[in-house]
């Protein structure tokens, strides 16, 4: 089951139903585990 996909720019894409369940909105920025590492959630669309 492919929940996420990561492109070459390091963006993590989540299906809309997963994002909604987690309370994540399109374009939200999440701080990554490493200093200066940012996760950008984009392209959250209906499957």
N, C-alpha and C positions, 0 to 999 in steps of 0.2 A: 504494500500500500504506500503510494507516494504522497506523503503529506506536504512536503516542502520541496522546492527546487531552488538552487542557487546558481545565479549567472556569473559571468566572468568578473563583473563589477562587485561581486560579493553581496548582491541583494538577495534576500530570501523572500520567496513568493509563497504565500499561503492561500489555500482555497478559502472562499468566502465563508463557508459554513464553519470551518475550523477557526478562522479569525473571529467570527462573530461569537462563537462559543467561548473563546478566550478573552473576549472584550477588546479585541484589537481592531483599530480602524485603519483604512488605507493611508499610507504615507507617514504613519507614526514612526518615531525614532526610538529605538531601544538601545541602551548602552550595553555593549558586549562585555565579555568576561575579562578582556585585557584592556589596559589603559589605552585610550585613544582609538579603541576598536568600536565602530558603530555599526549596528545592524539597521538597515533601512527596509521596511516592509512596503512593497509596491505591487502593482498589478493584481490587486485583490478583486477578482471578478467572478461572476457566476460561471460555473463549469459548463 
